[in-house]
Amino acid sequence: MTLNISRHSFVDSNTRSHQQWYPRDVLEICRDGRCVGYAHTKRRKCRMLIGSYSVSTMNEILDEMSRQLPDPTILRPQLRSLASYGLCGQFHRGQADSMVCKWSSMIYAAFP
């Protein structure tokens, strides 16, 4: 499987090379308008819809992230906000910290 990680370019100050990344693909966030949480009892992604305002805000956060270096330490506030808007309030709001950890690991794996 090939990930499309090209959306915005940035210059890595350590290597001075152009790199690109697309947070939605790296973080595996679907465009389905549904909660990003995990339903442990069903062993699958949650299927609860989240509000259109939350979806719109998530898109803005992802766009903002794409213009920054893919560094989980720098992106932690955005990852936290992304989790806050992306998790359904009914079942998965408590997964915010684990989502931030999961997404941080995914960024580290994509950009070692």
C-alpha positions in Angstrom: 0.0 0.0 0.0 1.4 3.4 -1.0 0.4 6.4 1.1 -0.1 9.7 -0.6 1.8 12.0 1.7 2.2 14.9 -0.7 0.1 17.9 -0.1 2.3 20.8 1.1 6.0 21.0 1.0 8.3 22.1 3.8 12.0 22.4 4.2 13.6 20.2 6.9 16.0 22.5 8.7 18.2 19.5 9.5 18.7 18.2 6.0 17.6 21.3 4.0 15.7 19.0 1.7 12.1 19.4 0.5 9.7 16.9 2.0 6.0 16.7 1.9 3.2 15.2 4.0 -0.5 14.8 4.1 -1.7 14.4 7.7 -5.1 12.8 6.8 -3.3 9.9 5.1 -0.5 9.6 7.6 -3.0 9.6 10.5 -5.4 7.4 8.5 -8.3 9.7 9.1 -11.3 8.9 6.9 -13.5 11.4 5.2 -16.6 9.6 6.4 -17.7 12.2 9.1 -17.6 9.5 11.7 -15.9 9.3 15.1 -12.1 8.5 14.9 -12.4 6.3 18.1 -12.2 2.6 18.4 -15.2 0.6 19.6 -13.5 -2.1 21.6 -16.7 -4.2 22.1 -17.1 -4.3 18.3 -13.4 -4.5 17.5 -13.7 -1.8 14.8 -13.7 1.9 14.3 -16.7 3.7 15.8 -19.5 4.4 13.3 -21.1 7.3 15.2 -21.5 10.5 13.2 -19.8 13.6 14.4 -21.3 17.1 13.8 -20.6 19.0 10.6 -18.9 21.7 12.7 -16.5 19.1 14.1 -15.8 17.7 10.6 -15.1 21.2 9.3 -12.8 22.1 12.3 -10.9 18.8 11.8 -10.3 19.7 8.2 -9.0 23.1 9.2 -6.7 21.5 11.8 -5.4 18.9 9.2 -4.7 21.7 6.7 -2.8 23.7 9.3 -0.8 20.6 10.3 0.2 20.0 6.6 2.0 23.3 6.6 4.1 22.4 9.6 7.0 20.0 10.1 5.7 16.4 10.8 7.0 16.5 14.4 4.6 15.1 17.0 6.1 17.2 19.8 5.4 20.4 17.8 2.0 19.1 16.6 0.8 17.9 20.0 -1.7 20.8 20.5 -3.2 20.2 17.1 -3.3 16.4 17.6 -5.1 17.0 20.9 -7.6 19.3 19.2 -8.1 16.8 16.4 -8.9 14.1 18.9 -11.3 16.4 20.7 -13.3 17.2 17.6 -13.0 13.8 16.0 -14.2 11.7 18.9 -17.9 11.2 19.6 -19.1 12.6 22.9 -21.3 9.6 23.6 -18.8 6.8 23.7 -15.2 7.8 22.9 -14.3 11.2 24.3 -12.1 9.4 26.8 -9.9 8.1 24.1 -8.3 11.5 23.3 -5.0 10.7 25.0 -4.6 7.3 23.4 -5.5 8.8 19.9 -2.7 11.5 20.4 -0.3 8.7 21.3 -1.4 6.6 18.3 -1.1 9.5 15.9 2.3 10.5 17.3 3.6 7.0 16.7 2.2 7.1 13.1 4.0 10.3 12.4 7.2 9.0 13.8 6.9 5.9 11.7 6.2 7.8 8.5 9.0 10.4 9.2 11.8 8.6 11.2 
